[in-house]
């Protein structure tokens, strides 16, 4: 089993809809979870991080964490064409340094006008 | 957030040569890291760049192939040595700040 798994997509949603991006992880002891957005040809940009079970909201973005199910998700409300990008889920490796993030392969999101 | 500058942004290199990538952060940071993103793949941590001491390498990466320097809290270099086409990739410098990890724009290397 891969350490961090994401559906590669592409996920296509109409403008204004809610985009739901999902991620599962294998290390039950993981504590820190991150969502990055990567536009084509660009470097990853941190969107949100979440440490506690439940929801965390920041503007149009909501991260959801369920440690019992080893599941993290990112909801994007009122999706815009500018949200079209690859979204990377990352989990801090247990026992690793602050930067030892295990990344999923990413889900490509396409928001259609 | 931290502003991270890398250079070169891209280069085309010949097999067997070496290339050094520079990374400059606009503020002093405790943690600096080097990642690799191969075509169509996600990011993989190469090593942690430790200030004033040898870098800490992840499994599958060795110092002879990827020597790293970090002379101070804002600057680091990664050298890709004796390059082969398999080293064609994007190399990303990152810095940890208050629990968050930020990335430079990356250096896209193509090895012929």
Interface residues (C-beta under 8 A of the other chain):
Chain A: X32 X34 X42 X43 X44 X45 X46 X49 X88 X90 X97 X98 X99 X100 X101 X103 X104 X105 X106
Chain B: X1 X30 X31 X32 X33 X41 X42 X43 X44 X45 X48 X56 X58 X92 X94 X96 X99 X100 X101 X102 X103 X104 X105 X106
